[in-house]
Amino acid sequence: FFSGLDQLLINLILINILVYILRTVLIDVVDSVIKNLLSRYIIIIIVNITWIVFVFLLLFVLDPLFAMAILSFLIVAITLPSLAAKKRLRSFLLG
């Protein structure tokens, strides 16, 4: 039915839905089975990073320019508060 980019998009969307469902189930299972808090957090972080890779892969296939805009926004949104906090802390410590 579909060929080329259309088939790739359909496959990526279906894989993303499947990975999201597996992610949700896996996080629930990890929460109920693993009692060690550090191990639980490490496994959940690995699962979430894997899911983020699928989301960004889908974005880059749909529209690379849009994906780069989102990625740039996320980089600024994550690093800017950190830099502001470092500046405030440094000025507080120096007097």
Buried (B, 14 or more C-beta within 10 A) or exposed (E): EEEEEEEEBEEBEEEBEEBEEEBEEBBEEBEEEBEEEEEBEEBBEEBEEEBEEBBBBBBBBEEEEEBEEBEEEEEEEEEEEEEEEEEEEEEEEEE
